[in-house]
């Protein structure tokens, strides 16, 4: 079971799930087109998730999920590991 983190949104989980399931590096616009959120929203949330260590920015416009992000999705991390991120 995934930990509940106060600052995270349902969109954050959808972003991470997309990158995890597809096992790809993608831009916010590609992610947005596939999960039905706006590019602006996904871009903002990708930056937030990167700050938390859940995503990694691989170049100027592309992201990938980190091993920490994968563990979060698999439910093997705790909310305390993300505490203080907001």
N, C-alpha and C positions, 0 to 999 in steps of 0.2 A: 504494500500500500504506500502510495506517495505521501510524503509529509505535506501538511498544510502550512503554507507560507503566506503571511498577511499581505505582502506587497505584490504577490504574483497574481496574474489574471488568467482566465481560461485561455485567452489568446496566447499567453506565454507557453502554456503547455502544448497548444496546437502547433506553435512554431517549432518547439523542440521535437515533438512527435514527428512532424513532417521531415525534419532533417535526419532524425534517427531512423525512421522507417525507410526512407529513400537512400540513406547512406550517401549523401551528396553534400557538396559545397554549393551554396546558393545565395543569390542576392535577395534583399527584402522584396523586390518587385516579383521575383519568381515565387518566393514563399507566399506572398500576398495573393497572387493569382491562383494558387493551389489550395489555400485555406479560407478564401473568401473574406479577407480583411483588407483594409486599405494599405497601400504601400507606405504612407506616412506613419500609420499606426505600427506596422510591422517593423519599419526602420527604427522607430523610437524604442520599441520593446526589445529588438535585437541588441541595441546599445545597452539597455538595462541588463539583459541577460548576460552580455559579455562582461559587464562590470561585476556581476555576481559569480563569474567563472563557469557559467553553464554553457555559454557559446564562446567561440573563438573567432575573431575577425582574421581572415586569412589574407586579405588584400583590401584595397580601397572600397570594395563594394560587396564582398562575399563573406559568408559565415559558415561555420560548421559546428556541430555539437561537440562538446568536450567529453572526456571520460567521466568527469564529475556530473555533467548534464545527463549522460546515459545512466549513471547510478541513481540520479534523482528520479528519472522516469521509471527505473526498475524498482524503486522503493527501497533502495539500500543505503540511503543517506538520511540524515535527520534535519528537521527544520532549524536546529541550532547551528548547523553548518552554514546556513544562509542567513542567520540572524544578523541584524544590523544593515542588511542590504535593503535599500528602499529608494 
